[in-house]
C-alpha cells in the first residue's frame, strides 16, 4: 500500500448497536473500491473484519478491526467495533485512534440503545460524526422515521444529505440534497445521474432549506447573501458544511444498503470530503526530560511519537502492537523507546493490518495507524518515541469490570497453561481481570458481562487448547460472635516417653470493631501459664480465625483474653498449648451466639428516567436499600443503594434485560452487616454439603 501524508489520511470509527450492519458496510466499502473481488458475508464467515473463530461462530464482532481503504488519493482507516455492550473495552480502544465517527443504523430497527451510546461516545471524545442508514433494501425500511427519531433525540443538528428513491417499492437510488441531483445505483456500488422524482421534492426542499441555514450561519458574508436571496455556489456550500460537520453543528445522515454495496462509495466520498485529517485535530503528551507539554497535533516535522491503542495476541497470526503515530514519521528501521517500561527495541518490519492480513510498509506519517510484531515489553496504553526525546501520552481509562465467575481448570496440571493463556487474553482485552481469592480458595474471572466471559472460556479452548469450568462465585462472608463466654481447652496426650499437655482458660467476646480480625490479651496471675507459651496461644487463635466453625468463613471482630490455665514442667510444649487453644476456640465460638456477616456494596445504577420504577422494585427484591437519586443529563437518573453483594450475581444481564441495554451500574464494597437468619441457614447448609462432597 502507498505511504500517505497526514492530510491524506482519515481515521474513522464505525459505531452502532449490535448487529446493525457495521461489518457488512465495511465489506461493501472494500468491495466497491476493489479490495475484494467478492463481497464477504457475516453469515458465511468470510468477512475481512470478523476473522476470529469466535466471531465466525457467533456471527458478530468481538474485537475492533482496522481496515484501511484507499479511496481516490486518500487512505481511510476504518475501525470496525463490536456493537454488543460486553465488548465496550474494544470500542474505547478504537476511540483512542479515531478522528471521526460513522454511526450505523439499520433502517428497519431504527434508533436503538447502541445508537444513543454511540452518540455519547462521540460527545465524550469530541468527534465529528455522521449517520449511515443501512439496509434500505429492506421492505420495512423507513428512512423518514429514522430521521424523525434522530431529530427527536439530537435536535436540529441532524441534516439528511440523502433522500431515498424507490420504484415499485424497491430502493433504487437517492437524491443528493447538497448537490440537488438524483442518483440511481448501477453495479459495484456505482451510480448514474437520474431525474429527481416529484414525490421527493417536498422533503427535498425542507432538508435543503435546513442545510442552507447552516451554511448561512457560518459567517456574516454568507448570512447577508442568504437574506438577500442570492444563491450559494456549490463550493461555498461544501466548504461551509465541512466546517459545520467538523465542529459538530451539522451531523449528516446518509443512506444505502451494505448487503448490495449501495451507497458505500458515497459514504467514502463524504468521509474524505467532510471529516478532518488528523493534522486538523489536537493531541498532546508530556516531554519526560523537562515535564513540559508536548503539542504533537499530528505534525510531521516533530520528533516521532506514537500511542499504542490495541494489542493482538493471537497464536495463529502472532502478537501485534497497534498504534497511531502522533508526531513525526516512523520508519521501518527505526529504534523505538518505551518510556513506561524503560526499554529500547529496533523495528525489523512495519505493517498496516487489514483484518488479519499484514501489509508491509516502509514508513508511516503522523496520523496514520500501523502495527509492529513481537514487541515483548509493550502493552496497550504505552507510548513509543525515541530515547533522545522521550514522550508519554495519557493512559486511557478503561471501563471497570463488575461481573465475575469462579473458575477451575478442568484437567489437572493445566494450571500454568491456563494462567499463561489468560495473561495473553488480558493483554488483548483490558476489561478482563483475574483475581486470586485465597481467603475463599477460589479464582475469579472478571469481565463487563457474562457474554464476554463465555467468549473468553471458548477462546481458551479454541486458541490455547485448555479448558476451564465456570461457576457461581463464593460470597466472602465473615463470622463473628455476639456475646461473652469463658471456656477451657485442655490438650493431653500420652504416647510413651514425653507426653503432651496444655491447658488454657480463655474469654471470648465481641471486639466491637469488625474491621479488625482479632485482638489477643493475657491476664495471667501467679504463672499458671508460663509467659513463653503466650505466643503459642495467640498462634492457635490466628489459625482458627482463618476458617470459622460456623460455616468455614474467616472470623472478624474477636477479642480473646487468656485468663488462666495450667502446665506440666516436662510434658508441656508450644504445640500442646496451641492445640488446647484450638479446642477452646471451637467450643467457645459456637457458645457465643455466632452469626454470619454478609458484604454490603454501595451501588450506583445509571438508567433512563422511564425505568426508575422497575429498577427500584427490582432492588427491593434483591434486599437493596435505596438511599437516594441524582438526576443526570439526557433524562437519566442515578439510583444510589446499599445492597448485599450476594444479590448482585447476574445483575449485569438482568439490568440490560430490564432496560434494553440502556442501564449501567457500578459498586464498591462498603461494609459487613449481619445476614438475615434464612440467609445464614442457607449458607451453613451449603457449607455442610460442600464439606461432605469433599470428604473433609
PyMOL commands that set and color helices and strands:
alter all, ss='L'
color gray80, all
select helices_A, chain A and resi 6-8+22-32+42-44+53-58+85-97+113-125+143-157+198-216+220-227+234-247+264-274+278-280+415-428+438-440+450-464+531-544+574-591+609-621+645-648+651-659+677-694
alter helices_A, ss='H'
color red, helices_A
select strands_A, chain A and resi 9-15+65-71+74-80+100-106+128-134+158-160+162-167+170-176+181-185+191-194+251-255+284-287+293-295+305-314+318-327+329-331+335-338+343-346+350-354+357-361+363-365+369-373+383-385+391-392+403-409+433-437+442-447+468-471+478-480+485-493+500-510+518-522+558-566+595-608+625-632+636-644+664-674
alter strands_A, ss='S'
color yellow, strands_A
deselect
rebuild
show_as cartoon
